[in-house]
């Protein structure tokens, strides 16, 4: 999801699964002011919704910014039969860790 898509969501309302964890942070003054401006601009959303959605979008962008590092293993072939090599950069490990933490957070939430 990019920022444009996120603004569309803000204008229409969105709901998703929440973890049982809570996070408390102190924001720099200018960041807090920008957050308050969004709350005033889109009054149907809470501060917490903005924080969660902006953080989620930023994390998606972090992942998409990880460089592709070509490995030696061919994992597929494209439409023209050329080999496609596995990514041995940060992305596969990050995704593995994300899925592990999703499972853990869901388990913790049920207890």
Secondary structure by P-SEA (a helix, b strand, c coil): ccaaaaaaaaacccccccccbbbbbbbcaaaaaaaaaaaaacccccaaaaaaaaaaaaaaaaaaaccccccccccccccccbbbbbbccaaaaaaaaaaaaaaaaaaaaac
